[in-house]
């Protein structure tokens, strides 16, 4: 990854430190754990974000080391970085459900998400504090495109659900019908690389001014 932007990340971190208060930090923790305590909520927020960024494909990969989410929508802008490190609603028309408060749902699965998109590669710590991260795992390099998409890495950590628990929660809670009214997403994949199986592949047929009216869902036993 060349020409990464790091100055914005350090600037935002410094701003957060100046604004720091114990009450705010405690409120953020409460919001993440209580309001978004449902273990499947982060999946729904990621899907909503991909749809808002006009992605056609989103892939969830469950690994022993955590969860990786990849979409092929618009890359992050500077406003997006600021929004995802805040608790304000997003600046874009449809991002209210994700950037800002909605994104905090990922803290039910990890305590240090990494975001790689466009010219940015950073972690978020303590809900709103961004830190520069120049590392892109070798296995993910083929998915990184400077002008397209985003990669979210949600590493497993102590005190959080294990990868196997996240897979079980997905089986118990995910309802494919939520995808019926998506305008842009055509394919959603859930891969289990712990057991080397495809948990689910969902495709939508887009008709009637972009509203999905046909939903096909299948489970594939083995990854190709």
Secondary structure, DSSP 8 states (H G I E B T S, - for coil): --S---HHHHHHHHHHHHH--HHHHHHHHHIIIIIT-STTHHHHHHHHHHHHTT-SEEEEEEETTEEEEEE-S----HHHHHHHTSSS--SSTTGGGTTTTGGGGGGGT-SS-EEEETTEEEEEETTTEEEE-----GGGGGG-BTTB-EEEEEE--TTS--HHHHHHHHHHH--GGGGGG-SS--EEEEEETTTTEEEEEEEEEEETTTEEEEEEEEEESS--
